[in-house]
């Protein structure tokens, strides 16, 4: 078993408490690594290192910083197989997908933000005045486990490219893959203190960072429940800048003009991706009532072909859930769906997790949007089909959610685009548009504040200064 250290001020150091958090492989429930259980002393050391590094790092030219960020891409690319393997061990993403789903986007982000930082307009004339963009200072990055490296680099690359120094607290469920960033930092000679990693628990390290008076911004990705607390702590302590990327309950609408088979496949792929553990998963399928029988027969045949099992097998499409906690949560929601009167047309109530946290994909039909399973984020391979009579009703159902992270529409392109404009969500797929890192990602309503990716994701990590010239 590997024991890890904290990474502070360019050095691997022991955690102050001497305590560790065990990291479990959800496919076989074996502990394969341990990371320090960080505490106040560790957080203080890391924040101080980031603060000390900030003056010199922020004074480098954008080109110099862009060079460093670009080099992360080469490092991760050279180590892509190890990173993929680690993520499969941490959260069970099947080897068939792990590189494409979990690793490649971080390489793209490093290249994208390296280019953007070089070509960005940091200062603009506005009449007689000047509007400048400046780095913020010390940024705490709190990240979830479901796309570990991608979520970390969505924050770290734009943040450091913009001239900030960061303290990363990766998820305690998937902290090991984050060390590719410290390894890369070492190899490329990143100045000490620009990137620091403090592992630990959310309620400990996450809280300490959110409240820390020498942290200028907290960039959080995780659940809406915890994000609200982080936002409150960040504001109450020292009015930190807050960026929140939170949960979702996204709808996929099949218009009457759609090819329903294509729509069903597109929705199922987005829903069951990463074992349903994706913030933007399309978990509510909203379809015209008259296609019910054909749609469900088609979906049943498709789901039968999705192999659930050991993520290390090359043909596995759906691996285990990432944790025991997630397994019990999904189990509870499946039982609740049945109690609420939804009809489970495939899947089963998962009970046995002795050999890993496996769950067969579940499709509920006859779901109504007021059911808890249509309103709350389940975070497992569970989809609910809701039927509509009119397209106005379909839109109402799609928007009837506290969340607004993503959505999808399938149909004649012109009609689907018009419909997409009315969906209250930060990202809407029209006929299955592909994910790219150069466009903003984030949520309306309780799905968050701010945007990651693209130019918006760079702006997020800068203060704006107006210089008024008399
Ligand atoms: P989580 O909210 O439990 O934790 C997220 C991170 O914050 C972890 O590092 C955790 O240790 C830390 N944390 C937890 N409670 C904290 C607290 N009170 N104070 C400070 N830090 C705290 O979420 P999770 O289970 O790791 O991730 C799953 C959630 O993340 C889902 O709700 C999913 O939708 C969401 N998510 C959103 C996006 C997005 O871009 N909008 C992307 C991925 C995941």
Boltz pocket constraint, residues with backbone or C-beta under 6 A from the ligand:
constraints:
  - pocket:
      binder: B
      contacts: [[A, 142], [A, 143], [A, 144], [A, 145], [A, 146], [A, 147], [A, 151], [A, 169], [A, 170], [A, 171], [A, 172], [A, 200], [A, 201], [A, 202], [A, 203], [A, 205], [A, 206], [A, 207], [A, 210], [A, 221], [A, 222], [A, 223], [A, 224], [A, 226], [A, 227], [A, 229], [A, 230], [A, 245], [A, 246], [A, 247], [A, 248], [A, 278], [A, 279], [A, 280], [A, 377], [A, 379], [A, 405], [A, 442], [A, 443], [A, 447], [A, 448]]
      max_distance: 6.0
